[in-house]
Amino acid sequence: MEVSPVSVMSAAVLGMLVIVTGGVAYLTLAEWRDRRRKDNEKREARRR
């Protein structure tokens, strides 16, 4: 069974796409969480 270079490159591109998409999702979630935490701290500071 021969593996063509096109199929190897396609698999590599698909793998990189999954990794990059996961990284973007992680950074988006982290930014949302940090912004929410900061907003909650501001609200608590105003109540005092």
Phi and psi in degrees as GROMACS dihedral restraints (atoms count N, CA, C in turn):
[ dihedral_restraints ]
;  ai    aj    ak    al  type     phi  dphi    fc
    3     4     5     6     1   -98.0    20    10
    4     5     6     7     1   142.2    20    10
    6     7     8     9     1  -107.2    20    10
    7     8     9    10     1   122.2    20    10
    9    10    11    12     1   -80.8    20    10
   10    11    12    13     1   151.0    20    10
   12    13    14    15     1   -59.9    20    10
   13    14    15    16     1   -30.3    20    10
   15    16    17    18     1   -66.4    20    10
   16    17    18    19     1   -41.2    20    10
   18    19    20    21     1   -69.6    20    10
   19    20    21    22     1   -35.2    20    10
   21    22    23    24     1   -65.8    20    10
   22    23    24    25     1   -45.6    20    10
   24    25    26    27     1   -65.0    20    10
   25    26    27    28     1   -37.4    20    10
   27    28    29    30     1   -63.6    20    10
   28    29    30    31     1   -41.9    20    10
   30    31    32    33     1   -65.9    20    10
   31    32    33    34     1   -40.1    20    10
   33    34    35    36     1   -65.0    20    10
   34    35    36    37     1   -43.0    20    10
   36    37    38    39     1   -64.1    20    10
   37    38    39    40     1   -42.2    20    10
   39    40    41    42     1   -62.3    20    10
   40    41    42    43     1   -42.6    20    10
   42    43    44    45     1   -62.7    20    10
   43    44    45    46     1   -43.9    20    10
   45    46    47    48     1   -65.3    20    10
   46    47    48    49     1   -36.9    20    10
   48    49    50    51     1   -62.8    20    10
   49    50    51    52     1   -41.8    20    10
   51    52    53    54     1   -64.7    20    10
   52    53    54    55     1   -42.9    20    10
   54    55    56    57     1   -64.6    20    10
   55    56    57    58     1   -46.1    20    10
   57    58    59    60     1   -65.6    20    10
   58    59    60    61     1   -42.6    20    10
   60    61    62    63     1   -61.9    20    10
   61    62    63    64     1   -43.0    20    10
   63    64    65    66     1   -62.6    20    10
   64    65    66    67     1   -39.5    20    10
   66    67    68    69     1   -65.1    20    10
   67    68    69    70     1   -42.7    20    10
   69    70    71    72     1   -64.9    20    10
   70    71    72    73     1   -42.1    20    10
   72    73    74    75     1   -62.6    20    10
   73    74    75    76     1   -41.3    20    10
   75    76    77    78     1   -63.3    20    10
   76    77    78    79     1   -46.6    20    10
   78    79    80    81     1   -64.9    20    10
   79    80    81    82     1   -37.5    20    10
   81    82    83    84     1   -64.7    20    10
   82    83    84    85     1   -44.3    20    10
   84    85    86    87     1   -64.3    20    10
   85    86    87    88     1   -42.2    20    10
   87    88    89    90     1   -64.3    20    10
   88    89    90    91     1   -41.5    20    10
   90    91    92    93     1   -65.3    20    10
   91    92    93    94     1   -42.3    20    10
   93    94    95    96     1   -61.9    20    10
   94    95    96    97     1   -43.7    20    10
   96    97    98    99     1   -64.0    20    10
   97    98    99   100     1   -42.6    20    10
   99   100   101   102     1   -67.2    20    10
  100   101   102   103     1   -40.6    20    10
  102   103   104   105     1   -64.7    20    10
  103   104   105   106     1   -40.2    20    10
  105   106   107   108     1   -64.5    20    10
  106   107   108   109     1   -43.1    20    10
  108   109   110   111     1   -63.3    20    10
  109   110   111   112     1   -42.7    20    10
  111   112   113   114     1   -64.6    20    10
  112   113   114   115     1   -42.0    20    10
  114   115   116   117     1   -63.5    20    10
  115   116   117   118     1   -39.8    20    10
  117   118   119   120     1   -65.3    20    10
  118   119   120   121     1   -38.1    20    10
  120   121   122   123     1   -65.5    20    10
  121   122   123   124     1   -38.6    20    10
  123   124   125   126     1   -64.4    20    10
  124   125   126   127     1   -42.0    20    10
  126   127   128   129     1   -63.3    20    10
  127   128   129   130     1   -41.7    20    10
  129   130   131   132     1   -65.4    20    10
  130   131   132   133     1   -38.3    20    10
  132   133   134   135     1   -66.4    20    10
  133   134   135   136     1   -35.3    20    10
  135   136   137   138     1   -70.7    20    10
  136   137   138   139     1   -29.7    20    10
  138   139   140   141     1   -71.2    20    10
  139   140   141   142     1   -24.5    20    10
